[in-house]
């Protein structure tokens, strides 16, 4: 298993564990957080781990997640 694949698995597990503590969030806030997490991971993967790609993906994912039901 490549180092990038292990990193992504660990990052995904960490994201899921951190989101499980968000039971008190509203549906809109939860969707925004999930979108930002998924966008950040996707941005990191697509940009080979660059900071700008990760942050850009997180911002885009957060905006998309926020617009779903808010």
C-alpha positions as CSV (number, residue, x, y, z in Angstrom):
1,X,0.0,0.0,0.0
2,X,1.4,3.3,-1.0
3,X,2.1,6.1,1.5
4,X,-0.5,8.3,-0.1
5,X,-3.2,5.7,0.2
6,X,-2.4,5.1,3.9
7,X,-2.4,8.8,4.5
8,X,-5.9,9.1,2.8
9,X,-7.3,6.2,4.8
10,X,-6.0,7.8,8.1
11,X,-7.3,11.2,7.1
12,X,-10.7,9.8,6.2
13,X,-10.9,7.9,9.5
14,X,-9.9,11.0,11.4
15,X,-12.6,13.1,9.6
16,X,-15.3,10.5,10.3
17,X,-14.3,10.3,14.0
18,X,-14.3,14.1,14.4
19,X,-17.7,14.4,12.6
20,X,-19.3,11.9,14.9
21,X,-19.0,14.4,17.7
22,X,-21.2,16.9,15.8
23,X,-24.6,15.7,17.1
24,X,-25.6,19.1,18.4
25,X,-25.1,20.8,15.0
26,X,-28.0,21.9,12.9
27,X,-28.6,20.1,9.6
28,X,-27.2,23.1,7.7
29,X,-24.0,23.3,9.9
30,X,-23.5,19.5,9.6
31,X,-23.8,19.6,5.8
32,X,-21.3,22.5,5.6
33,X,-18.8,20.6,7.8
34,X,-19.2,17.3,5.8
35,X,-18.8,19.2,2.5
36,X,-15.6,21.0,3.7
37,X,-14.1,17.7,4.9
38,X,-14.8,15.8,1.7
39,X,-13.7,18.8,-0.4
40,X,-10.5,19.1,1.6
41,X,-9.6,15.5,1.1
42,X,-10.5,15.6,-2.6
43,X,-8.5,18.8,-3.1
44,X,-5.5,17.3,-1.4
45,X,-5.7,14.2,-3.5
46,X,-6.1,16.1,-6.8
47,X,-3.3,18.6,-6.0
48,X,-0.9,16.0,-4.7
49,X,-1.1,17.4,-1.2
50,X,-0.6,21.1,-1.9
51,X,-1.9,23.5,0.7
52,X,-3.7,25.6,-1.8
53,X,-5.5,22.6,-3.3
54,X,-6.5,21.4,0.1
55,X,-7.8,24.7,1.3
56,X,-9.5,25.4,-2.0
57,X,-11.2,22.0,-2.0
58,X,-12.4,22.6,1.6
59,X,-13.8,26.0,0.8
60,X,-15.6,24.7,-2.3
61,X,-16.9,21.7,-0.5
62,X,-18.1,23.8,2.4
63,X,-20.0,26.2,0.1
64,X,-21.6,23.3,-1.8
65,X,-22.5,21.5,1.4
66,X,-24.0,24.8,2.8
67,X,-26.1,25.4,-0.3
68,X,-27.7,21.9,-0.2
69,X,-30.4,22.5,2.4
70,X,-29.8,25.9,3.9
